[in-house]
Amino acid sequence: MGYRGAGSRRRPAARGGRGPVAILVHWLASNAWTLGQQHVLGRIVEREATALDVVAPPPPARAPKPGQEPVSRRGLPSQP
């Protein structure tokens, strides 16, 4: 190692050396990987749903419609 001069020391990553660039590269690579996974899995799920021709039934109603008389759990109209 030769003489580098007074102000030419390497700075550690924690003090602003290559840390910010490394974090940016990591962030970009991670986001690209995640988007790629979502794209691939979305295509697989779409292809399977189309192949099975699955149509989800509507969820059962949990509350009576406006103006409708409430019904007990046994299926009989409620008593006033």
Secondary structure as UniProt FT lines:
FT   TURN            6..7
FT   HELIX           13..15
FT   HELIX           19..52
FT   TURN            66..67
FT   TURN            73..74
//
